[in-house]
Amino acid sequence: MALCETPVSCIVEAREPLDRGIKHVKNKIQLFRAVLLLASGTLASGAIALGQDAPEPAPLPAPTQATTPAPNSNGTGGPLAEAQAAAVQVASSQPALSPAVETLLGFKRTDVRFDVDHLMDILRDKRHEGWVLAAYPDPKTAQPLIGAGFSLDLPAREHPQRDPLNAHPFLEPSSAELWQAAGLDPAKLQNILGEFNDRLTTWNKKGFRRQIWSLEPQITDEDANALLRVGIVQAIYNAKAYCRNFDHLSASQQMAMTQLVYQMGVNLQEFSTFLDLINRGNESPAEAEAVAKADAAYWRSVQMSLVQSQWARLYRARATAVIAMLDPRYIDNPAGAEHSIGAILHPARVHKGHATVRNAGYTRRHASAAHKRAARTRKN
């Protein structure tokens, strides 16, 4: 190895490999954002279109463990040793990636059949999550949300896999970990939460929600897109834990499962009838393929298990779009698939004398009435 020309060049050359180790965590998150999280899908060095066929990025080298050699061990003396010691101190102060974040960073666009960018467009629509660049309260729980419904204060949770035939575990990191996976500054999250709590105390939930569209942005569109993508990646991961057959589903069916998880999270486990149907007959790869290619009657029963839910009645427009995607022929006629669900999905009923939602169950009488109304509409 050539000797350094000057003490300064020795320091620079010696710190280069150390700096690579120091920046490994940051670079890994930045690479994830570059390939997955930037909504524009472009980099300064060239365009990266997520919907196009492009080679997967090469895996990053494992971070190296820097060590400080004894003074004068290589003949360079004190300045080199001091520079290396300083580098080691900075490296040790870098936040470690949690296992959950490591898993999220390992996501590849080939892990799903649908276009993640297309799902982002859907979730940004006001019929689904909407798009707000400042923290606002959830209409039911008053918990802080931002962007397209990204939760800001969830703790990490245990979510055991109760299906003995599904080896895929659930991933329930904290909001702070997801924020880290998006490559955002943790201090910014704490500032946003502090301001949210102050506003909630001053305005209360109802008053706060009236102010939503007048709030000054607290994050950029790029930040919100990064959070949305991370949330979608987590939803994909957990959709596989809910559905053994996920990898064999069509693109629209995978997108439907991902949307259900994105909106309902751990509450999806309460939809036992739906989960029993979606996982039926998946004991072997051959049976899994059979389920994925099952006839329309089977998938209609899967759809009906959601149509009968209170969730579908409360969020009728959104539920209609999501449930329709479970139709194996959805890609041939999306509008027709949505019309088929919309014709039988009734909105939640509210008693005039009370502000409570009526828990009305789906019956043949309701279906018959829907068909009669549709027939009258066609005649008119």
C-alpha positions as CSV (number, residue, x, y, z in Angstrom):
1,M,0.0,0.0,0.0
2,A,1.4,3.4,-0.9
3,L,2.3,5.7,1.9
4,C,0.3,8.8,2.5
5,E,1.9,12.0,1.1
6,T,0.9,14.1,4.1
7,P,-0.6,13.6,7.6
8,V,-3.9,15.1,6.3
9,S,-4.2,12.7,3.4
10,C,-3.5,9.8,5.8
11,I,-6.5,11.0,8.0
12,V,-8.8,11.3,4.9
13,E,-7.8,7.9,3.5
14,A,-8.2,6.2,6.8
15,R,-11.6,7.7,7.6
16,E,-13.1,6.8,4.2
17,P,-13.9,3.1,5.1
18,L,-15.0,4.2,8.5
19,D,-17.3,6.8,7.1
20,R,-18.9,4.1,4.9
21,G,-19.7,2.1,8.0
22,I,-21.0,5.2,9.9
23,K,-23.4,6.0,7.1
24,H,-24.6,2.5,6.4
25,V,-27.8,2.8,8.3
26,K,-28.6,6.2,6.8
27,N,-27.7,5.0,3.3
28,K,-29.8,1.9,3.6
29,I,-32.9,4.0,4.5
30,Q,-32.1,6.5,1.7
31,L,-31.8,3.6,-0.8
32,F,-35.2,2.3,0.3
33,R,-36.7,5.8,-0.2
34,A,-35.0,6.2,-3.6
35,V,-36.4,2.9,-4.9
36,L,-39.7,2.6,-3.0
37,L,-40.6,5.8,-1.3
38,L,-40.2,8.7,-3.8
39,A,-43.6,9.3,-5.4
40,S,-42.0,10.8,-8.5
41,G,-39.8,7.7,-8.9
42,T,-36.8,9.7,-10.1
43,L,-33.2,10.2,-9.0
44,A,-30.7,12.9,-9.9
45,S,-28.6,10.3,-11.7
46,G,-31.6,9.0,-13.8
47,A,-35.2,8.0,-13.8
48,I,-36.4,4.9,-11.9
49,A,-39.9,3.9,-12.9
50,L,-41.4,1.6,-10.4
51,G,-43.8,0.2,-12.9
52,Q,-41.0,-0.7,-15.4
53,D,-38.7,-3.7,-15.4
54,A,-35.5,-2.7,-13.8
55,P,-32.8,-4.8,-12.0
56,E,-33.1,-5.0,-8.3
57,P,-30.5,-2.9,-6.4
58,A,-27.5,-4.9,-5.3
59,P,-27.5,-5.7,-1.6
60,L,-25.5,-3.4,0.5
61,P,-22.5,-4.6,2.4
62,A,-22.8,-5.4,6.0
63,P,-21.7,-2.5,8.2
64,T,-18.1,-2.9,9.2
65,Q,-17.0,-2.8,12.8
66,A,-14.4,-0.1,13.1
67,T,-11.6,-0.6,15.6
68,T,-9.0,1.9,16.9
69,P,-5.5,0.7,16.4
70,A,-2.8,1.4,19.0
71,P,-0.9,4.7,18.5
72,N,2.0,4.4,16.0
73,S,0.9,0.8,15.1
74,N,1.1,1.7,11.4
75,G,3.7,4.4,11.7
76,T,1.3,7.3,11.2
77,G,1.2,8.5,14.8
78,G,-1.3,10.4,16.8
79,P,-3.4,12.3,14.2
80,L,-4.6,9.1,12.5
81,A,-5.4,7.4,15.7
82,E,-7.4,10.4,16.9
83,A,-9.3,10.6,13.6
84,Q,-10.2,6.9,13.8
85,A,-11.3,7.2,17.4
86,A,-13.6,10.1,16.5
87,A,-15.1,8.1,13.7
88,V,-15.8,5.2,16.1
89,Q,-17.5,7.5,18.5
90,V,-19.8,8.9,15.8
91,A,-20.6,5.4,14.5
92,S,-21.6,4.2,18.0
93,S,-24.1,7.1,18.2
94,Q,-26.1,6.1,15.1
95,P,-29.5,4.6,15.9
96,A,-29.7,0.9,15.2
97,L,-32.3,-0.4,12.9
98,S,-35.0,-2.5,14.6
99,P,-35.8,-6.0,13.2
100,A,-39.2,-4.6,12.0
101,V,-37.5,-1.8,10.1
102,E,-35.0,-4.2,8.6
103,T,-37.9,-6.3,7.3
104,L,-39.6,-3.3,5.8
105,L,-36.4,-2.2,4.1
106,G,-36.1,-5.7,2.5
107,F,-39.3,-5.2,0.6
108,K,-39.1,-5.6,-3.2
109,R,-41.7,-4.4,-5.8
110,T,-41.7,-8.0,-7.2
111,D,-43.2,-9.2,-3.8
112,V,-46.6,-8.2,-5.1
113,R,-48.5,-8.4,-8.4
114,F,-50.0,-4.9,-8.3
115,D,-48.5,-1.5,-8.8
116,V,-47.8,0.2,-5.4
117,D,-47.9,3.6,-7.0
118,H,-51.5,2.9,-8.2
119,L,-52.5,1.9,-4.7
120,M,-51.0,5.1,-3.4
121,D,-53.1,7.1,-5.8
122,I,-56.2,5.3,-4.6
123,L,-55.4,5.9,-0.9
124,R,-54.7,9.5,-1.4
125,D,-58.2,10.0,-2.8
126,K,-60.7,11.5,-0.4
127,R,-63.1,8.6,-0.9
128,H,-60.4,6.5,0.9
129,E,-57.9,8.1,3.2
130,G,-57.5,11.6,1.8
131,W,-54.3,13.7,2.0
132,V,-53.5,16.1,4.9
133,L,-50.0,17.4,5.5
134,A,-50.6,18.3,9.2
135,A,-51.5,16.0,12.1
136,Y,-55.3,15.7,12.6
137,P,-57.5,13.6,14.9
138,D,-59.1,10.3,13.9
139,P,-62.9,10.9,13.7
140,K,-63.5,8.0,16.2
141,T,-60.5,7.7,18.4
142,A,-59.0,11.2,18.2
143,Q,-55.6,9.6,17.7
144,P,-53.2,11.7,15.5
145,L,-53.0,10.9,11.8
146,I,-51.1,12.6,9.0
147,G,-50.8,12.2,5.2
148,A,-53.0,9.4,4.0
149,G,-54.1,8.3,7.5
150,F,-50.7,7.4,8.8
151,S,-51.0,6.8,12.6
152,L,-48.4,8.9,14.6
153,D,-48.5,7.4,18.1
154,L,-49.0,3.7,17.9
155,P,-46.8,1.6,20.1
156,A,-45.1,-1.6,18.9
157,R,-47.5,-4.5,19.5
158,E,-47.5,-8.3,19.7
159,H,-49.7,-9.9,17.1
160,P,-49.4,-13.7,17.4
161,Q,-50.0,-15.8,14.3
162,R,-52.9,-18.1,15.2
163,D,-53.1,-19.9,11.9
164,P,-51.0,-23.1,12.2
165,L,-50.9,-23.4,8.4
166,N,-49.5,-19.9,7.9
167,A,-45.8,-19.5,8.6
168,H,-45.8,-15.8,7.8
169,P,-45.6,-13.7,11.0
170,F,-47.3,-10.4,11.6
171,L,-45.3,-7.1,11.7
172,E,-46.6,-4.5,14.1
173,P,-43.8,-1.9,14.7
174,S,-44.4,1.4,16.5
175,S,-45.2,4.6,14.6
176,A,-41.8,5.8,15.5
177,E,-40.2,2.8,13.8
178,L,-42.2,3.3,10.7
179,W,-41.3,7.0,10.7
180,Q,-37.6,5.8,10.9
181,A,-38.1,3.4,8.0
182,A,-39.4,6.3,5.9
183,G,-36.2,8.1,6.6
184,L,-37.7,11.0,8.5
185,D,-36.3,12.9,11.5
186,P,-37.4,11.5,14.8
187,A,-37.3,15.0,16.4
188,K,-39.8,16.2,13.8
189,L,-42.2,13.5,14.9
190,Q,-42.0,14.6,18.5
191,N,-42.6,18.2,17.6
192,I,-45.6,17.3,15.5
193,L,-47.1,15.2,18.4
194,G,-46.5,18.0,20.9
195,E,-48.3,20.5,18.7
196,F,-51.1,18.1,18.0
197,N,-51.7,17.5,21.7
198,D,-51.8,21.2,22.4
199,R,-54.3,21.8,19.6
200,L,-56.5,18.9,20.8
201,T,-56.6,20.3,24.3
202,T,-57.5,23.7,23.0
203,W,-60.0,22.8,20.3
204,N,-61.3,19.3,21.3
205,K,-61.8,16.7,18.6
206,K,-64.8,18.2,16.9
207,G,-63.3,21.6,16.7
208,F,-60.0,20.3,15.6
209,R,-61.5,18.4,12.7
210,R,-63.2,21.6,11.6
211,Q,-59.8,23.2,11.3
212,I,-58.2,20.4,9.2
213,W,-58.2,22.1,5.8
214,S,-56.8,25.4,7.3
215,L,-53.8,23.8,9.1
216,E,-50.3,24.8,8.0
217,P,-48.3,21.8,6.5
218,Q,-46.0,20.1,9.0
219,I,-44.5,17.7,6.5
220,T,-43.9,17.8,2.7
221,D,-45.6,15.8,0.0
222,E,-42.4,13.8,-0.3
223,D,-42.5,13.0,3.4
224,A,-46.2,12.0,3.3
225,N,-45.5,9.8,0.2
226,A,-42.6,8.1,2.1
227,L,-44.9,7.4,5.1
228,L,-47.7,6.1,2.8
229,R,-45.4,3.7,1.0
230,V,-44.0,2.4,4.3
231,G,-47.6,1.9,5.6
232,I,-48.5,0.0,2.4
233,V,-45.4,-2.2,2.7
234,Q,-46.4,-3.1,6.3
235,A,-50.0,-3.8,5.1
236,I,-48.7,-6.1,2.4
237,Y,-46.6,-7.9,4.9
238,N,-49.5,-8.4,7.3
239,A,-51.9,-9.3,4.4
240,K,-49.7,-12.3,3.8
241,A,-50.0,-13.2,7.5
242,Y,-53.8,-13.0,7.3
243,C,-54.1,-14.9,3.9
244,R,-52.0,-18.0,3.3
245,N,-53.0,-17.8,-0.3
246,F,-51.8,-14.2,-0.8
247,D,-49.1,-14.9,-3.3
248,H,-51.5,-16.9,-5.6
249,L,-54.2,-14.1,-5.7
250,S,-54.6,-11.9,-8.7
251,A,-53.3,-8.3,-8.7
252,S,-56.6,-6.8,-7.8
253,Q,-57.3,-9.3,-5.0
254,Q,-53.9,-8.7,-3.5
255,M,-54.6,-4.9,-3.6
256,A,-58.0,-5.5,-1.9
257,M,-56.4,-7.5,0.9
258,T,-53.7,-4.8,1.3
259,Q,-56.3,-2.1,1.5
260,L,-58.3,-4.0,4.1
261,V,-55.2,-4.3,6.3
262,Y,-54.2,-0.7,5.7
263,Q,-57.5,0.6,6.9
264,M,-58.4,-1.9,9.7
265,G,-55.0,-3.1,10.9
266,V,-55.3,-5.6,13.8
267,N,-59.1,-5.2,13.7
268,L,-59.3,-7.3,10.6
269,Q,-58.8,-10.4,12.7
270,E,-62.4,-9.8,13.9
271,F,-63.7,-10.7,10.4
272,S,-63.6,-14.4,11.1
273,T,-66.0,-15.5,8.4
274,F,-64.1,-13.6,5.7
275,L,-60.7,-15.0,6.9
276,D,-62.1,-18.6,7.1
277,L,-63.3,-18.3,3.5
278,I,-60.2,-16.6,2.1
279,N,-58.0,-19.3,3.6
280,R,-60.2,-22.3,2.8
281,G,-58.5,-25.2,1.1
282,N,-55.0,-23.9,1.2
283,E,-53.3,-26.9,2.8
284,S,-51.1,-27.5,-0.2
285,P,-49.8,-25.5,-3.2
286,A,-52.1,-27.3,-5.6
287,E,-55.1,-26.5,-3.4
288,A,-53.9,-22.9,-3.1
289,E,-53.9,-22.6,-6.9
290,A,-57.4,-24.1,-7.1
291,V,-58.7,-21.5,-4.6
292,A,-57.1,-18.7,-6.6
293,K,-58.8,-19.9,-9.8
294,A,-62.1,-20.9,-8.1
295,D,-65.3,-20.1,-9.8
296,A,-67.3,-16.9,-9.4
297,A,-69.6,-18.4,-6.8
298,Y,-66.8,-19.0,-4.4
299,W,-65.5,-15.4,-4.6
300,R,-69.0,-14.1,-4.4
301,S,-69.3,-15.8,-1.0
302,V,-66.0,-14.1,0.0
303,Q,-67.4,-10.8,-1.1
304,M,-70.7,-11.3,0.7
305,S,-68.9,-12.0,4.0
306,L,-67.7,-8.4,3.8
307,V,-70.9,-6.9,2.4
308,Q,-72.7,-8.1,5.5
309,S,-70.2,-6.3,7.9
310,Q,-70.9,-3.0,9.7
311,W,-67.6,-1.7,8.3
312,A,-69.0,-2.0,4.8
313,R,-72.2,-0.1,5.8
314,L,-70.3,2.7,7.6
315,Y,-67.7,3.2,4.7
316,R,-70.0,2.3,1.8
317,A,-68.2,4.1,-1.0
318,R,-64.8,2.8,0.0
319,A,-66.0,-0.7,0.8
320,T,-67.7,-1.0,-2.6
321,A,-64.4,-0.3,-4.4
322,V,-62.4,-2.6,-2.2
323,I,-64.9,-5.6,-2.2
324,A,-65.3,-5.3,-5.9
325,M,-61.5,-6.0,-6.4
326,L,-62.0,-9.5,-4.9
327,D,-63.9,-10.5,-8.1
328,P,-61.5,-12.7,-10.1
329,R,-62.8,-11.0,-13.3
330,Y,-62.4,-7.5,-11.9
331,I,-59.7,-6.5,-14.4
332,D,-62.1,-7.2,-17.3
333,N,-64.8,-4.7,-16.1
334,P,-63.9,-2.7,-12.9
335,A,-67.0,-0.5,-13.2
336,G,-69.3,-3.5,-13.6
337,A,-67.7,-5.2,-10.6
338,E,-68.3,-2.1,-8.4
339,H,-71.8,-1.7,-9.7
340,S,-72.5,-5.4,-8.7
341,I,-71.4,-4.7,-5.1
342,G,-73.0,-1.2,-4.9
343,A,-76.4,-2.6,-5.9
344,I,-76.5,-4.8,-2.7
345,L,-74.5,-2.8,-0.2
346,H,-76.8,-0.6,1.8
347,P,-75.6,2.3,3.9
348,A,-75.7,2.2,7.7
349,R,-79.1,3.2,9.0
350,V,-79.4,5.8,11.8
351,H,-82.5,6.1,13.9
352,K,-84.0,9.6,13.7
353,G,-84.5,9.8,17.4
354,H,-81.0,8.6,18.2
355,A,-77.5,9.1,16.9
356,T,-76.6,5.4,17.0
357,V,-75.9,3.2,14.0
358,R,-78.4,0.4,13.6
359,N,-76.8,-3.1,13.4
360,A,-78.8,-4.3,10.5
361,G,-77.9,-7.8,9.1
362,Y,-78.0,-8.7,5.5
363,T,-81.0,-10.8,4.5
364,R,-82.6,-12.1,1.3
365,R,-85.3,-9.5,1.7
366,H,-82.6,-6.8,1.5
367,A,-81.0,-8.4,-1.6
368,S,-84.4,-8.7,-3.3
369,A,-85.2,-5.1,-2.7
370,A,-81.9,-4.1,-4.1
371,H,-82.5,-6.1,-7.2
372,K,-86.0,-4.6,-7.6
373,R,-84.6,-1.0,-7.3
374,A,-81.9,-1.9,-9.9
375,A,-84.6,-3.3,-12.3
376,R,-86.7,-0.1,-11.9
377,T,-83.6,2.0,-12.7
378,R,-82.9,0.0,-15.9
379,K,-86.5,0.5,-17.0
380,N,-86.4,4.2,-16.4
